[in-house]
Amino acid sequence: MRPCINPLEGLVENQTQEEKKYSTEVHKLFNCFKSLFSSKPDFIVKVPGRVNLIGEHIDYCRYSVCPMALEQNISVAFKQTENGELNIYNIDCQKYVDYHSTVDTFSINLEDGVAPQWYEYFLCGVKGIQDLMKEQGDTGKMQGVSVLVSGTIPPSAGLSSSSALVCAAVIAVALVNKVLLSRSDLASLSARAERYIGTQGGGMDQAIAFLASPGCAKHIEFHPLRSQDITLPEDAVFVVGQSLATKNKAQSSEFNTRVMECRLSAKIIAKKKELSNWKDVLYLGDLQTLLGVSLQEMIEITKSILTEECYSKQQIQEILEVSEEELNSAFLTPNTRSVTSFKLKQRALHVYEEAYRVAQFLSVCASDSPADNKLHQLGNLMNLSHASLQSLYECSHEALDSLVECCIQAGAYGARLTGAGWGGCVVALTNKSNADSLLKHVEAHFYNPDHFKPDLIFKTKPQPGAQVFRCDEVAL
């Protein structure tokens, strides 16, 4: 089976252990699809999960980030259907219900405080391609798909399982409808499409899903979307551990509240700085560009203009000279309109300081310093990032904090929560000689030995981005 996107030479011959493992997954998914639909799939798409090394909660403020793709992935076998049918199945049918509709009648049903159904993330991808075809004036009949989904990314763990499913859906529906898109365009479209689920993410997850390269992390910038390889210290090993606290960011308002707090911060600072176009300012990154100052200067400006105390909706209305109705409709998402107070200074400070840490992270990686010095410096930046996510952004969790501390006690140079937070995973930086010792220490001191599984904490190295395998080229 040969990939037709992002070629992986030797998938069948001369394979690495990771490739052999995935080849086994492909065969299982292929055979399950064939059994379910009485025909073989046209394609199988594999989209990796991701871990963000530094740059948390700043992509939606238009600042760059440093993620890498994981071996864990979402895989989807699919085949074009007649009459625009949508048939969405999960290989774990005991846990995930199937879904049936058509491209003309499907809907994404959102309800405050209720987690979306798993298949609605796939529907986001369908709608993304559907809207694009309409924008491009395509008046032809949209083709549907029958799909079977499997995955090795733990759900609600901060490793981008939901975004990987959206990306896989975009690829599948684009292929059956002969919509040709570049990897960058696929990433941008997938980021927009995921917002149909109600979260206002910034595009990091989708960008690394498509732009990742094996063996290196990525520095990803937005508007325009572009990426560069990051050469990590040769001895660096990243360990990812689950805190066992889960959080679905589409189910609650905390994630979108942080996004809105950042946007309100940008708008208030812009108005206080008397920018003529302050009403158009939405992003803290754009605000810095408009003011023409450094990140260090933005930190000082934020400290001088915004107050430590929470801002009430009434205060924000008075500062921005808008009514409550205008504030709700123009500035807040449906699931944040009931929020009555906002912490603006703390959120903006985290964003600017985290953006500065990203710049420092890149500088350290590019420096000629000895490898051990680099590891100490990178670890310190990760520790500072976690402290900021704890105290300024308030998106950590006691289980995350305990796991970070356990990793540090085990000799990690640094550790931090990764992903949206409020649960999920920690990423820790160590070296090759200490990695196995760290794993054993955390297994013994953080996890319940009666319920421990090896996939709860693991070493990882950067993997390639999304791949598509053409199923008619091989007899499986």
C-alpha positions in Angstrom: 0.0 0.0 0.0 1.7 3.2 -1.2 0.9 6.6 0.3 -0.3 9.1 -2.4 0.3 12.1 -0.2 3.6 12.7 1.7 5.3 9.6 0.3 6.6 7.2 2.9 9.1 5.1 1.0 9.3 1.5 2.1 6.0 1.2 3.9 6.0 -2.5 3.1 9.7 -3.1 2.8 12.6 -1.8 4.9 10.1 -0.5 7.4 10.9 1.1 10.8 9.1 -0.4 13.8 6.6 2.5 13.8 5.8 1.9 10.1 5.4 -1.8 10.7 3.0 -1.1 13.5 1.0 1.3 11.4 1.0 -1.1 8.5 -0.7 -3.6 10.9 -3.3 -0.9 11.8 -4.0 -0.3 8.1 -4.6 -3.9 7.4 -7.0 -4.2 10.4 -8.9 -1.1 9.3 -9.0 -2.2 5.7 -10.4 -5.6 6.6 -13.0 -4.2 9.1 -14.2 -1.8 6.4 -14.5 -4.6 3.9 -16.5 -6.7 6.3 -18.7 -3.7 7.3 -19.5 -2.4 3.8 -18.9 -5.6 1.7 -16.4 -3.6 -0.4 -12.9 -2.3 0.0 -12.2 1.4 0.8 -10.9 3.7 -1.9 -8.4 5.3 0.5 -7.1 5.2 4.1 -6.0 8.5 5.6 -3.8 8.8 8.6 -3.6 12.1 10.6 -1.2 12.4 13.6 -1.9 13.8 17.0 0.4 16.5 18.2 2.2 17.7 21.3 3.0 21.4 21.6 6.4 22.0 23.1 5.9 25.7 23.9 3.5 28.4 22.9 0.2 27.5 24.6 -3.0 29.5 24.1 -1.3 32.0 21.8 -2.1 30.7 18.3 -5.6 32.3 18.4 -3.9 35.6 19.3 -1.8 35.3 16.1 1.5 34.3 17.7 3.7 31.4 16.6 4.0 28.0 18.2 6.4 25.0 18.4 4.5 21.7 18.1 5.5 18.3 16.7 3.4 15.4 15.4 3.0 12.2 17.3 3.0 8.5 16.4 -0.5 8.3 17.8 -3.1 9.0 15.1 -6.6 9.0 13.7 -7.1 6.7 10.7 -10.1 6.8 8.4 -10.9 4.3 5.7 -13.4 5.7 3.2 -15.3 5.2 0.0 -17.4 7.4 -2.2 -21.2 6.8 -1.9 -24.1 7.0 -4.2 -26.7 9.8 -3.8 -24.6 11.8 -1.3 -25.0 9.4 1.6 -22.9 9.9 4.7 -22.3 6.7 6.7 -19.9 7.3 9.6 -18.8 4.3 11.8 -16.2 3.9 14.5 -14.2 0.7 14.8 -15.0 0.8 18.5 -18.7 0.4 17.9 -19.4 -0.4 21.6 -18.3 3.0 22.6 -19.1 5.2 19.6 -22.5 5.2 17.9 -22.7 5.3 14.1 -24.3 8.1 12.1 -26.3 8.2 8.8 -27.4 11.1 6.8 -26.8 12.8 3.5 -24.7 15.8 2.4 -27.9 17.7 1.9 -29.6 16.9 5.2 -26.8 16.5 7.9 -26.6 19.0 10.8 -24.2 19.8 13.6 -26.2 20.1 16.8 -24.6 22.1 19.5 -26.0 22.4 23.1 -24.3 24.4 25.9 -22.7 22.2 28.5 -23.1 19.1 26.4 -20.1 17.4 24.7 -20.6 17.1 20.9 -21.1 13.6 19.5 -17.8 12.2 18.2 -19.1 12.0 14.6 -19.9 15.8 14.6 -16.2 16.5 14.3 -16.2 14.5 11.1 -19.3 16.5 10.0 -17.3 19.7 10.5 -14.9 18.5 7.8 -17.9 17.7 5.5 -19.3 21.2 6.0 -15.9 22.8 5.5 -15.6 21.2 2.0 -19.3 21.9 1.3 -18.9 25.6 2.0 -15.7 25.8 0.0 -17.4 24.2 -3.0 -20.2 26.8 -2.8 -17.7 29.6 -2.5 -15.9 28.4 -5.6 -19.2 28.3 -7.5 -19.3 24.5 -7.9 -22.9 23.7 -8.7 -22.4 20.0 -9.2 -23.8 17.3 -6.9 -21.6 16.9 -3.8 -20.5 13.3 -3.3 -20.9 11.5 0.1 -18.7 9.0 1.9 -18.9 5.9 3.9 -16.2 5.9 6.5 -14.7 3.7 9.3 -12.7 5.5 11.9 -10.1 4.2 14.2 -7.6 6.0 16.5 -4.8 5.7 18.9 -4.9 9.3 20.2 -6.5 9.3 23.7 -9.7 11.5 23.6 -9.9 14.7 25.6 -6.2 14.4 26.5 -4.9 17.6 24.9 -3.2 15.7 22.0 -5.5 16.9 19.3 -7.7 13.8 18.7 -10.7 15.9 17.6 -8.7 18.2 15.3 -7.1 15.1 13.7 -10.6 13.7 13.0 -11.7 17.0 11.4 -8.5 17.0 9.2 -9.1 13.4 8.2 -12.7 14.3 7.2 -11.5 17.3 5.1 -9.1 15.1 3.2 -11.7 12.3 2.7 -14.4 14.6 1.4 -12.0 16.7 -0.7 -10.7 13.5 -2.4 -14.1 12.1 -3.3 -15.2 15.5 -4.6 -12.0 16.0 -6.5 -11.3 19.3 -4.6 -7.5 20.0 -5.0 -5.9 21.8 -2.1 -2.3 22.3 -1.0 -1.3 21.2 2.5 -1.4 24.8 3.8 -4.9 25.3 2.3 -6.0 22.0 3.9 -4.7 23.2 7.2 -6.4 26.6 7.0 -9.7 25.0 5.8 -9.6 22.4 8.6 -9.0 25.1 11.2 -12.1 27.1 10.0 -14.1 23.9 9.8 -13.5 22.9 13.4 -15.1 26.2 14.5 -18.4 24.7 13.5 -18.2 22.7 16.7 -18.2 25.9 18.7 -14.6 26.4 19.7 -12.5 29.4 18.6 -9.2 27.7 18.1 -6.3 29.3 16.3 -5.0 26.7 13.8 -2.0 25.1 15.4 -3.4 21.6 15.6 -4.4 21.6 12.0 -1.2 23.2 10.8 1.1 20.6 12.4 -1.3 17.8 11.2 -0.5 18.7 7.6 2.9 20.4 7.8 4.8 18.1 10.2 8.1 16.6 9.1 9.7 13.4 10.6 12.6 14.0 12.9 12.0 17.6 13.8 9.6 19.9 15.5 8.0 22.8 13.7 7.9 26.6 14.2 4.5 27.5 12.8 3.5 31.1 12.1 0.0 32.3 11.1 -1.4 34.9 8.7 0.1 33.8 6.4 0.5 30.2 7.4 4.1 29.1 7.2 6.4 26.6 9.0 10.1 26.0 9.5 11.9 23.0 10.9 13.3 23.3 14.5 16.5 21.4 15.1 16.2 20.1 18.6 19.3 19.3 20.7 20.5 15.8 19.7 20.2 14.4 23.2 16.7 15.7 23.7 13.9 13.3 24.5 10.3 14.4 25.0 8.0 12.3 27.3 4.2 12.7 27.2 2.1 11.6 30.1 -1.6 11.6 30.7 -2.8 13.3 33.9 -6.0 11.2 33.8 -8.1 14.3 34.1 -10.1 14.8 30.9 -11.7 17.9 29.5 -13.7 18.4 26.3 -13.1 22.1 25.4 -16.3 22.1 23.2 -18.4 21.1 26.2 -17.7 24.0 28.5 -17.1 27.8 28.1 -13.7 28.1 29.7 -11.7 27.8 26.4 -13.8 30.3 24.5 -13.8 32.6 27.6 -10.0 32.8 27.4 -10.3 33.6 23.7 -12.8 36.4 24.4 -10.7 37.8 27.3 -7.7 38.1 24.9 -9.8 39.8 22.3 -11.3 42.2 24.8 -7.8 42.9 26.1 -6.6 43.8 22.6 -9.5 46.1 22.0 -9.3 47.9 25.3 -5.5 48.5 25.0 -6.0 49.7 21.4 -8.6 52.2 22.5 -6.6 53.4 25.4 -3.6 53.8 23.1 -5.9 55.9 20.8 -5.5 53.8 17.7 -7.8 55.2 15.0 -8.9 51.7 14.0 -9.2 50.3 17.5 -12.7 49.0 16.8 -11.2 46.6 14.2 -8.5 45.2 16.5 -9.3 41.6 17.6 -5.9 40.0 18.2 -3.1 40.7 20.6 -0.6 39.9 17.9 -2.1 42.4 15.5 -2.1 45.0 18.3 1.6 44.7 18.7 2.1 45.1 15.0 -0.1 48.2 14.9 1.8 49.8 17.8 5.1 48.9 16.2 6.7 47.8 19.5 8.6 44.8 20.9 7.1 42.0 23.0 8.9 43.4 26.0 7.3 46.8 25.4 3.9 45.1 25.0 4.3 43.5 28.4 5.0 46.9 30.0 2.1 48.5 28.1 -0.3 45.7 29.3 0.9 46.2 32.9 0.3 49.9 32.8 -3.1 49.9 31.1 -5.0 46.9 32.4 -5.8 46.3 36.0 -5.4 43.2 38.2 -9.0 43.2 39.2 -11.7 41.4 37.2 -13.6 43.6 34.7 -17.3 43.4 34.9 -19.4 43.4 31.7 -20.6 46.8 32.7 -17.1 48.2 33.0 -16.2 46.7 29.6 -19.3 48.3 28.0 -18.4 51.7 29.4 -14.8 51.5 28.3 -15.8 50.4 24.7 -18.9 52.6 24.7 -21.2 49.8 23.7 -24.5 48.4 25.0 -24.8 44.9 26.5 -26.5 43.7 23.4 -23.7 45.1 21.2 -21.1 43.5 23.5 -22.8 40.1 23.3 -23.3 40.1 19.6 -20.1 41.7 18.4 -17.5 40.4 21.0 -18.8 37.3 22.7 -19.6 33.8 21.5 -23.0 32.2 22.5 -21.4 30.1 25.3 -19.6 33.1 26.8 -22.5 35.6 26.9 -23.4 34.5 30.4 -19.9 35.2 31.8 -20.1 38.2 34.1 -16.5 39.0 34.8 -13.2 38.8 32.8 -9.6 38.7 33.8 -7.9 40.8 31.1 -4.5 41.8 32.4 -3.6 38.2 33.4 -4.6 36.7 30.0 -2.8 39.3 27.9 0.4 39.1 30.0 0.4 35.3 29.5 0.1 35.7 25.8 2.9 38.3 25.4 5.2 36.5 27.8 4.6 33.1 26.2 5.2 34.6 22.8 8.5 35.9 24.1 9.3 32.4 25.5 8.7 30.9 22.0 11.2 33.4 20.6 13.7 32.4 23.3 13.1 28.7 22.7 13.9 29.1 19.0 17.0 31.1 19.8 18.3 28.4 22.2 17.7 25.7 19.6 19.6 27.7 17.0 22.5 28.6 19.2 26.0 27.0 19.4 25.8 26.3 23.1 26.7 22.9 24.4 23.8 20.4 24.2 23.4 20.1 28.0 23.2 23.9 28.4 20.5 24.0 25.7 18.5 21.4 27.5 18.7 23.3 30.8 17.6 26.5 29.1 14.7 24.9 27.2 13.6 23.1 30.3 13.5 26.4 32.2 11.4 28.0 29.5 8.9 25.0 29.7 8.7 25.4 33.5 8.0 29.2 33.2 5.3 28.4 30.6 3.6 26.0 33.0 3.8 28.5 35.8 2.1 31.1 33.6 -0.6 28.7 32.5 -1.2 28.0 36.2 -1.3 31.5 37.6 -2.1 33.9 34.7 -4.1 31.8 32.3 -5.7 29.5 35.0 -6.1 26.6 32.7 -4.1 24.0 34.7 -5.5 21.2 37.0 -4.2 19.8 40.2 -3.5 16.5 38.4 -1.5 18.3 35.8 0.5 20.2 38.4 1.2 16.9 40.3 2.4 15.2 37.1 4.6 18.1 36.2 6.2 18.0 39.7 6.7 14.3 39.5 8.5 14.6 36.2 10.8 17.3 37.6 11.5 15.1 40.6 12.4 12.3 38.2 15.1 14.5 36.6 13.3 16.3 33.8 14.9 19.5 32.7 11.4 21.0 32.4 7.7 20.0 32.1 4.5 21.8 31.3 0.9 21.1 30.4 0.3 20.7 26.7 -3.0 21.4 24.9 -5.9 23.5 26.1 -5.5 22.4 29.7 -8.0 21.8 32.5 -6.8 18.2 32.2 -5.1 16.3 29.5 -1.4 15.7 29.2 2.0 17.0 30.3 5.1 17.1 28.1 8.5 16.8 29.8 12.0 17.3 28.4 14.8 14.9 29.4 17.8 13.3 27.8 18.4 9.8 26.4 20.2 8.5 29.4 17.5 9.5 31.8 14.4 8.8 29.8 13.7 5.3 30.9 14.4 6.2 34.5 11.9 9.0 34.3 9.2 6.7 32.9 9.7 4.2 35.7 9.7 7.0 38.4 6.5 8.5 37.1 4.9 5.1 36.7 5.7 4.3 40.3 4.9 7.6 41.9 2.0 9.1 39.9 -0.1 6.2 38.4 -2.1 3.6 40.3 -0.2 0.4 39.6 -3.4 -1.6 39.4 -4.6 0.5 36.5 -1.4 1.4 34.7 -1.1 1.0 31.0 2.1 1.7 28.9 0.3 4.2 26.7 -0.4 6.5 29.7 3.2 7.8 29.5 5.6 7.4 26.6 8.7 8.7 24.9 8.0 10.3 21.5 9.9 11.7 18.5 8.6 13.9 15.7 6.5 12.1 13.1 5.4 13.1 9.5 2.1 14.9 8.8 -1.1 13.5 7.2 -0.7 10.6 4.8 -3.2 9.1 2.4 -2.9 5.4 1.2 -4.5 4.3 -2.1 -6.2 1.0 -1.5 -6.5 -0.2 -5.1 -2.8 -0.5 -5.5 -2.4 -3.5 -3.3 -4.2 -6.7 -2.4 -4.7 -6.6 1.4 
